[in-house]
Amino acid sequence: MIQKTSRLLSLDYLRGFFIVVIIIDHLYRFPSLYAAITGEGRLWVTAAEGFVIISGLLIGYVRGYKNKQLPLLEVSKKIWMRALLLYIWLIIATFVYTLLIWYIPTSSGTAWVPIAAGDWGMLFAETLTMSTTHVWVYFLHIYALLLAFTPLVIWLLRRDNVVGILLFTAAGYILGRVISVEWLQWMPLFYIPAIAGYYLPAIQQSWQSLTPKKRTIYRSTVFVVSGLTLVASIICIFVLNNSTAGMFFNDLFTKQYTFNSARVLISLLWFIALALLFERYKDWIGRYLGWLLLPFGIRSLTAYITHGIVLFILAYIFIDLDNIWYNTAIGSLAILLAWVLVKQKIVQRYIPQ
């Protein structure tokens, strides 16, 4: 599946791909040719789910498997410091983006901030408690909170207590749905991949031990089922959205008010399909797209935190037009500017990767 290298390149490329999709979806200039790869952020699964899954997978691999010889307290301190750092940057970014939107008129629409302009008290209270976070950095509060409980998961992993993790995750997910706390509902998409990350070398070995025929059958099955559900998602969202059947399936996979379990399952399925696809074609991807995806993949959080700067600049300069070529050009510019920003030494020095 994924061969041992100094880095898991296929996952770096995949994480970079998620960043590209997030930039396009947050820019939200449609119609655009980029809709063919992003689904306008409206499909049954979006890049946000993929980003959470890959983050959990790598936490399980790096802090779980690779650091398993280190004392748990030492690993836990690293994880908690990371969570604190993300919380701090969540606050900084939310303040910066909110103030820009409050006080600088733009040529086109920007992400809505649900706080009245100039209401500093509400901004402080909502941001510090993470009750309101800017949509451009929304993932940070979910990631920080999930990281806070990760040491418990690693403690269970060191005892091979997978059942305990699954029970903990299920309990958190159910509680999140009952009391309508969103970050709890994301637990399966973080901690289940963390299990896979911890056992990744064993999974790789088991995969390689299969005959080529069996690997082809399993891979093809994942691709076919993922492809069929992707097509169904496109049809239900863009063709049958107002029909009874379309609304039924769209509600089944929604995360609008509650993160339905069907969406959790299909998110994991689509991620596995993408991981297999990127692993299979990683040499081709590296040759032709590595220049773009690798910087985004290695410094995914840097790109995620700073991409709002690019979005605001473009909103300030360019008006909204219902033109596919115009929007595609602006999307390309957004990706390029975000890439340039991520590569700046001063950005790399101060913003977490």
C-alpha positions in Angstrom: 0.0 0.0 0.0 2.4 2.7 1.2 6.1 1.9 1.1 8.5 3.0 3.8 10.4 6.2 2.9 11.8 9.0 4.9 8.4 10.6 4.4 5.1 9.1 3.4 5.1 11.0 0.1 1.8 9.8 -1.1 0.2 11.1 2.0 2.1 14.4 1.7 0.7 14.8 -1.9 -2.8 13.8 -0.7 -2.7 16.4 2.1 -1.5 19.0 -0.4 -4.4 18.1 -2.6 -6.8 18.7 0.2 -5.3 22.1 0.8 -5.8 23.0 -2.9 -9.4 21.9 -2.7 -10.0 23.9 0.6 -8.6 27.0 -1.1 -10.9 26.7 -4.1 -13.9 25.9 -1.9 -13.2 28.8 0.5 -12.7 31.2 -2.5 -16.1 30.0 -3.8 -15.9 31.5 -7.2 -18.2 29.3 -9.3 -18.9 28.3 -12.0 -15.3 27.2 -12.4 -13.4 24.3 -14.0 -12.2 23.5 -10.5 -15.7 22.4 -9.5 -14.8 19.2 -11.3 -12.4 18.3 -8.5 -13.9 20.1 -5.6 -17.7 19.6 -6.1 -18.0 23.2 -4.9 -17.7 21.8 -1.4 -21.2 20.5 -1.6 -20.7 16.7 -2.1 -21.4 14.1 0.6 -17.8 14.3 1.6 -15.5 17.4 1.3 -11.8 18.1 1.8 -12.5 19.0 5.4 -13.2 15.4 6.3 -10.1 14.3 4.4 -8.0 16.8 6.2 -9.2 15.6 9.6 -8.7 11.9 8.6 -5.1 12.4 7.4 -4.3 14.5 10.5 -5.5 11.6 12.7 -3.6 9.1 10.7 -0.3 11.0 10.9 -0.8 11.6 14.6 -1.2 7.9 15.2 1.9 7.2 13.0 4.2 9.9 14.3 3.2 10.4 17.9 1.9 6.9 18.3 4.1 4.4 16.4 7.3 6.4 15.8 7.4 7.8 19.4 6.3 4.6 21.2 9.7 4.2 22.8 9.4 7.7 24.4 7.8 8.2 27.8 4.0 8.8 27.4 4.3 12.0 29.4 6.9 13.4 27.0 4.8 12.6 24.0 1.7 14.0 25.7 3.5 17.3 26.4 4.3 17.6 22.7 0.7 16.9 21.7 -0.7 19.4 24.2 1.8 22.1 23.2 0.7 21.5 19.6 -3.0 21.9 20.6 -2.2 25.1 22.5 -0.3 26.5 19.5 -3.2 25.8 17.2 -5.6 27.4 19.7 -3.4 30.5 19.8 -3.2 30.7 16.0 -7.0 30.1 15.8 -7.5 33.2 17.9 -5.0 35.3 16.0 -6.3 34.3 12.6 -10.0 34.8 13.6 -9.2 38.3 14.9 -7.2 39.3 11.8 -9.7 38.0 9.3 -12.6 39.4 11.2 -11.1 42.9 11.5 -10.2 42.9 7.8 -13.7 42.0 6.8 -15.2 44.5 9.3 -13.2 47.5 8.2 -12.0 47.1 4.7 -14.6 47.1 1.9 -14.0 44.5 -0.8 -15.0 44.3 -4.5 -16.7 40.9 -3.9 -18.2 39.0 -1.1 -16.1 37.5 1.7 -16.8 34.8 4.3 -19.6 35.9 6.7 -18.6 36.7 10.3 -21.7 36.2 12.6 -20.7 39.1 14.9 -21.8 42.7 14.3 -19.0 45.0 13.1 -17.3 46.7 16.1 -18.7 44.4 18.7 -15.3 43.8 20.4 -16.7 42.3 23.5 -18.6 39.6 21.6 -15.6 39.0 19.4 -13.3 38.4 22.4 -15.8 36.2 24.2 -16.8 34.1 21.2 -13.3 33.7 19.9 -11.6 32.8 23.2 -14.3 30.2 24.0 -14.1 28.9 20.4 -17.9 29.5 20.1 -17.2 31.4 16.9 -14.3 30.9 14.7 -13.7 32.3 11.2 -14.6 29.8 8.5 -11.2 30.1 6.9 -9.6 28.6 10.0 -12.5 26.7 11.4 -10.7 23.3 11.4 -8.2 24.5 13.9 -10.6 24.4 16.8 -11.7 20.9 16.0 -8.1 19.8 15.6 -7.0 21.4 18.8 -9.7 19.8 20.9 -9.2 16.4 19.4 -5.5 16.7 20.1 -6.2 17.4 23.7 -7.6 13.9 24.2 -5.1 12.2 21.9 -2.7 11.2 24.8 -5.5 9.0 26.1 -5.8 7.3 22.7 -2.0 6.8 22.5 -2.0 5.3 26.0 -4.7 2.8 24.9 -2.8 2.1 21.6 0.3 1.2 23.6 -1.7 -1.4 25.3 -3.2 -2.6 22.0 -6.6 -1.7 23.4 -8.3 -0.9 20.1 -11.7 -1.8 21.5 -11.3 0.8 24.2 -10.5 3.5 21.6 -13.6 2.5 19.6 -15.8 2.7 22.6 -14.4 6.0 23.7 -14.8 7.3 20.1 -18.4 6.0 19.8 -19.4 7.5 23.2 -18.0 10.9 22.2 -19.7 10.8 18.9 -23.1 9.8 20.4 -22.7 12.5 23.1 -21.9 15.1 20.5 -25.0 14.3 18.6 -27.2 14.3 21.7 -25.9 17.7 23.0 -25.1 19.1 19.5 -21.4 19.6 20.1 -19.8 19.4 16.7 -16.2 18.6 17.5 -17.2 15.5 19.4 -19.0 14.3 16.2 -15.7 14.4 14.4 -14.0 12.0 16.7 -14.4 8.9 14.5 -12.7 10.7 11.6 -9.7 11.4 13.8 -9.2 8.6 16.2 -10.1 5.7 13.9 -7.4 6.9 11.4 -5.1 7.3 14.4 -5.5 3.6 15.0 -4.6 2.9 11.4 -1.6 5.2 11.7 -0.2 3.4 14.8 -0.5 0.1 13.0 0.5 1.4 9.6 3.7 -0.6 9.2 1.8 -3.8 10.1 -0.9 -2.8 7.6 1.7 -2.2 4.9 3.3 -5.6 5.6 -0.1 -7.3 5.5 -0.9 -5.6 2.2 2.4 -6.5 0.6 1.9 -10.1 1.7 -1.2 -10.4 -0.4 -0.9 -11.8 -3.9 -1.0 -9.2 -6.7 -4.4 -10.6 -7.8 -5.9 -10.1 -4.3 -4.5 -6.6 -4.1 -6.0 -5.8 -7.4 -9.4 -7.2 -6.4 -9.5 -5.2 -3.1 -8.2 -2.0 -4.7 -10.7 -2.3 -7.6 -13.6 -2.9 -5.2 -12.7 0.2 -3.2 -12.4 2.2 -6.4 -15.7 1.0 -7.8 -17.8 1.5 -4.7 -16.2 4.9 -4.1 -16.8 5.9 -7.7 -20.4 4.8 -7.7 -21.1 6.7 -4.5 -19.3 9.8 -5.9 -21.5 9.7 -9.0 -24.6 9.3 -6.8 -23.5 12.2 -4.7 -23.0 14.4 -7.8 -26.5 13.4 -9.1 -28.3 14.0 -5.8 -26.6 17.3 -5.1 -26.6 18.9 -8.6 -29.5 17.1 -10.4 -32.0 15.7 -8.0 -31.4 18.2 -5.1 -35.1 19.3 -4.9 -36.6 15.8 -5.5 -37.8 13.5 -2.8 -35.0 11.0 -3.5 -32.3 13.6 -3.7 -33.3 15.3 -0.4 -33.5 11.9 1.3 -29.9 10.9 0.4 -28.5 14.4 0.9 -30.0 14.4 4.4 -28.6 10.9 5.0 -25.1 12.2 4.4 -25.5 15.7 5.8 -23.3 17.4 8.4 -25.4 20.6 8.4 -26.9 20.2 11.8 -25.6 16.7 12.9 -22.7 14.7 11.4 -24.6 11.6 10.3 -23.0 8.2 10.7 -23.4 7.5 6.9 -21.2 10.5 6.2 -18.6 9.2 8.6 -18.5 5.8 6.8 -18.4 7.2 3.3 -15.7 9.7 4.4 -13.5 6.9 5.5 -14.2 4.9 2.3 -13.4 7.9 0.0 -10.2 8.6 1.9 -9.0 5.0 1.5 -9.8 5.2 -2.2 -7.8 8.5 -2.6 -4.9 7.1 -0.5 -4.7 4.0 -2.7 -4.9 6.2 -5.8 -2.2 8.6 -4.7 0.0 5.7 -3.6 -0.4 3.9 -7.0 0.4 7.1 -9.0 2.7 8.8 -6.5 5.7 8.8 -9.0 3.6 10.5 -11.7 2.1 12.9 -9.2 5.6 13.8 -7.9 6.9 14.3 -11.4 4.2 16.7 -12.6 2.5 18.1 -9.5 5.0 17.5 -6.7 6.2 21.2 -7.0 2.7 22.3 -5.9 1.4 19.5 -3.7 4.5 18.8 -1.6 5.0 22.3 -0.1 1.3 22.3 0.7 1.4 18.8 2.1 4.5 19.3 4.3 3.3 22.7 5.5 -0.4 22.1 5.4 -1.3 24.0 8.6 0.9 27.0 7.4 -1.1 27.0 4.1 -4.4 26.5 6.0 -3.8 29.4 8.4 -2.5 31.8 5.8 -4.7 31.1 2.8 -7.3 33.5 4.1 -4.9 36.4 3.4 -4.9 35.4 -0.3 -8.7 35.0 -0.3 -9.1 38.5 1.2 -6.7 40.1 -1.3 -8.5 38.6 -4.2 -11.9 39.6 -2.8 -10.6 43.2 -2.5 -9.4 43.3 -6.1 -11.7 41.2 -8.2 -15.5 41.6 -8.5 -17.8 38.6 -8.7 -18.7 37.4 -12.2 -20.8 34.5 -13.4 -18.1 33.4 -15.9 -16.4 30.1 -15.8 -13.1 31.2 -17.3 -12.8 34.3 -15.1 -13.5 32.2 -12.0 -11.1 29.5 -13.1 -8.4 32.1 -13.6 -9.0 33.6 -10.1 -8.9 30.1 -8.6 -5.6 29.4 -10.3 -4.2 32.7 -9.0 -5.4 31.9 -5.5 -3.6 28.5 -5.5 -0.4 30.1 -6.9 -0.4 33.0 -4.4 -1.0 30.6 -1.5 1.9 28.5 -2.7 4.2 31.5 -2.9 3.1 32.6 0.6 3.8 29.2 2.1 7.4 29.2 0.6 8.4 32.5 2.3 11.0 32.0 5.0 9.4 34.5 7.4 6.0 32.6 7.1 7.7 29.3 7.7 9.5 30.6 10.7 6.5 31.9 12.6 3.5 29.9 11.5 3.2 26.2 12.4 3.5 23.7 9.6 
